[in-house]
Amino acid sequence: MLHVRHEAGTSSVVFRFEGSLDGLSADALAATVALTPPTATVVINLCEAIFAGDGALARLAQALAATGRLVLFQGLRGRQKRVVEQLKGALHAPATLSSMRTGVE
């Protein structure tokens, strides 16, 4: 399930994903993010996501990096953080993809 919230007084849009993150849901989430204003900071909250594998997260991160938007990930665990960090280097997009610390680790 996907929950979307625009934070009042900011240019942030928070996408909170719950459930299994697989290739299809990664594509759907990326397509939804593409509809946000280009100047918005996009926060992808994956605290409640169940990862079907690293491939879905990599697919999502690549699609989001291609948008050129600032994308912040919340709720990534050790292995998922490393996947995003490796993609940042490979895509030469360090300013576009970041992981954020949250109270849930």
SERO-4910 file (N, C-alpha, C, O; in steps of 0.05 Angstrom, whole numbers):
BEGIN
 pado doro    nc1    nc2    nc3   cac1   cac2   cac3    cc1    cc2    cc3    oc1    oc2    oc3
  Met    A     17    -23      0      0      0      0     18     25      0     39     25     13
  Leu    A     10     45    -15     25     70    -17     10     92     -4    -13     97    -11
  His    A     23    107     14     11    131     26     27    155     17     52    154     18
  Val    A     14    176      9     28    200      0     20    223     17     -4    227     22
  Arg    A     40    239     26     34    262     43     51    286     34     75    283     32
  His    A     39    308     30     54    333     25     57    347     51     37    353     65
  Glu    A     81    353     59     86    366     84     81    396     82     95    410     67
  Ala    A     62    406     97     54    434     96     78    452    103     93    446    121
  Gly    A     80    474     88    102    493     93    129    485     82    148    500     86
  Thr    A    130    462     69    155    454     57    150    445     28    127    444     19
  Ser    A    172    439     15    168    429    -13    173    399    -13    182    388    -34
  Ser    A    168    385      9    173    356     11    147    341      7    125    348     16
  Val    A    150    319     -8    128    300    -12    138    273     -1    159    263    -10
  Val    A    123    262     17    131    236     30    115    214     19     90    215     19
  Phe    A    128    193      9    116    169     -2    123    147     18    146    139     20
  Arg    A    103    137     32    107    115     52     96     90     40     72     87     34
  Phe    A    114     71     35    106     46     23    105     24     44    123     21     60
  Glu    A     83      8     43     80    -15     61     74    -39     45     59    -38     26
  Gly    A     88    -61     51     83    -86     37    108    -95     23    130    -86     29
  Ser    A    105   -114      5    128   -126     -9    137   -108    -32    121   -102    -50
  Leu    A    162   -100    -31    173    -84    -53    186   -102    -73    208   -113    -68
  Asp    A    172   -106    -95    183   -123   -117    186   -105   -142    182    -81   -140
  Gly    A    192   -117   -164    196   -102   -189    172    -86   -197    175    -62   -205
  Leu    A    148    -98   -196    124    -84   -204    118    -60   -186    111    -38   -195
  Ser    A    120    -64   -160    114    -42   -141    135    -21   -143    129      3   -139
  Ala    A    160    -28   -148    181     -8   -152    176      9   -176    179     34   -175
  Asp    A    167     -3   -198    160     12   -222    136     31   -217    136     54   -225
  Ala    A    116     21   -202     92     37   -196     99     61   -178     90     83   -182
  Leu    A    117     56   -159    125     77   -141    141     98   -156    137    122   -153
  Ala    A    159     90   -173    175    108   -190    157    125   -208    162    149   -212
  Ala    A    137    112   -220    118    127   -237    102    147   -222     97    169   -232
  Thr    A     95    141   -197     80    160   -180     98    184   -173     89    206   -173
  Val    A    123    178   -166    142    200   -159    146    218   -183    149    242   -180
  Ala    A    146    207   -207    150    223   -231    128    244   -235    131    264   -250
  Leu    A    105    241   -222     83    260   -224     86    283   -204     70    302   -206
  Thr    A    105    282   -186    109    304   -167    123    328   -181    137    324   -201
  Pro    A    119    352   -170    133    375   -182    163    371   -182    174    360   -162
  Pro    A    177    379   -203    206    375   -204    222    388   -182    244    379   -175
  Thr    A    211    409   -170    226    423   -148    221    410   -121    234    418   -101
  Ala    A    203    391   -119    197    379    -93    219    360    -84    231    346   -101
  Thr    A    224    360    -58    242    340    -47    225    315    -42    204    317    -29
  Val    A    234    293    -52    218    268    -49    230    251    -27    254    246    -27
  Val    A    213    243     -8    222    226     14    208    199     10    183    197      9
  Ile    A    224    178      7    213    151      4    217    136     30    239    130     38
  Asn    A    195    132     44    195    119     70    190     89     66    168     81     59
  Leu    A    211     73     71    209     44     68    210     29     94    217      5     95
  Cys    A    203     43    116    205     31    143    188      6    145    195    -13    159
  Glu    A    165      5    131    146    -18    133    148    -36    108    131    -53    105
  Ala    A    168    -32     91    170    -48     67    183    -75     73    200    -77     91
  Ile    A    175    -95     58    187   -121     59    201   -124     32    188   -123     11
  Phe    A    227   -127     33    243   -127      8    243   -155     -4    251   -174      8
  Ala    A    234   -156    -29    233   -182    -44    261   -188    -54    266   -211    -62
  Gly    A    279   -169    -53    307   -173    -62    319   -146    -68    305   -126    -70
  Asp    A    345   -146    -71    359   -121    -76    353   -110   -104    355    -86   -109
  Gly    A    345   -127   -122    339   -118   -150    317    -98   -151    318    -79   -167
  Ala    A    296   -101   -135    273    -82   -135    282    -55   -125    275    -34   -136
  Leu    A    298    -55   -103    308    -30    -93    327    -16   -112    325      8   -116
  Ala    A    344    -32   -125    362    -20   -145    346     -8   -168    353     13   -178
  Arg    A    326    -23   -177    309    -13   -199    295     13   -192    294     32   -207
  Leu    A    285     14   -167    272     39   -157    292     62   -156    286     84   -165
  Ala    A    315     57   -144    335     78   -141    345     88   -168    348    112   -172
  Gln    A    349     70   -188    357     79   -214    336     96   -228    342    117   -240
  Ala    A    310     88   -225    289    103   -237    286    131   -224    282    151   -238
  Leu    A    290    132   -198    287    157   -184    311    176   -190    308    200   -193
  Ala    A    335    164   -193    358    180   -199    355    193   -227    364    215   -232
  Ala    A    342    179   -245    338    189   -272    320    213   -273    320    228   -293
  Thr    A    303    217   -252    285    240   -252    299    266   -246    289    287   -253
  Gly    A    323    264   -234    338    289   -227    328    302   -202    338    323   -194
  Arg    A    308    291   -189    297    302   -164    315    294   -141    330    274   -142
  Leu    A    314    311   -120    327    303    -95    309    282    -82    286    287    -76
  Val    A    321    258    -77    306    236    -66    320    227    -40    344    221    -40
  Leu    A    305    226    -18    315    217      7    301    191     15    276    190     14
  Phe    A    316    171     23    305    146     32    304    145     62    323    153     75
  Gln    A    282    135     73    280    130    102    275    100    106    262     87     89
  Gly    A    285     90    128    279     62    135    296     41    122    290     17    123
  Leu    A    318     49    108    335     29     96    352     16    118    361     29    137
  Arg    A    355    -10    116    372    -25    134    400    -28    122    404    -20     99
  Gly    A    418    -41    136    446    -43    128    450    -50     98    463    -35     84
  Arg    A    439    -72     90    443    -81     62    431    -62     42    442    -56     21
  Gln    A    407    -52     48    393    -34     30    408     -8     28    410      4      6
  Lys    A    419      2     50    435     27     49    459     23     31    465     41     15
  Arg    A    471      0     32    495     -5     15    487     -6    -15    502      4    -32
  Val    A    464    -17    -21    454    -18    -49    451     11    -59    460     17    -81
  Val    A    438     28    -44    434     56    -52    460     70    -55    465     85    -74
  Glu    A    478     66    -36    505     80    -36    520     71    -61    533     87    -74
  Gln    A    520     45    -68    534     35    -91    522     47   -117    537     54   -135
  Leu    A    496     49   -118    483     61   -141    490     91   -144    493    100   -167
  Lys    A    492    105   -122    499    133   -123    526    136   -138    528    154   -155
  Gly    A    545    120   -131    571    121   -144    570    113   -173    582    126   -190
  Ala    A    556     92   -179    554     81   -206    539    100   -225    545    102   -248
  Leu    A    519    114   -214    502    132   -230    513    160   -230    503    177   -244
  His    A    534    165   -215    545    192   -212    524    211   -204    522    233   -215
  Ala    A    507    203   -185    484    219   -176    485    224   -146    464    220   -133
  Pro    A    507    232   -134    508    234   -105    489    255    -94    480    252    -71
  Ala    A    482    275   -109    464    296    -99    435    288   -102    418    301    -90
  Thr    A    430    267   -117    402    260   -121    392    238   -103    368    238    -96
  Leu    A    408    219    -96    400    197    -79    414    198    -52    438    200    -51
  Ser    A    399    197    -31    410    197     -4    393    180     14    370    175      9
  Ser    A    406    170     35    391    155     55    391    172     80    411    184     87
  Met    A    368    172     93    364    188    118    362    169    141    351    147    139
  Arg    A    372    177    164    368    162    188    340    169    199    331    192    198
  Thr    A    328    149    210    302    154    224    304    139    250    323    125    256
  Gly    A    283    142    266    282    128    291    279     98    288    283     83    307
  Val    A    271     90    264    267     62    259    290     52    243    294     61    220
  Glu    A    305     33    254    328     22    239    327     -7    239    345    -20    227
***
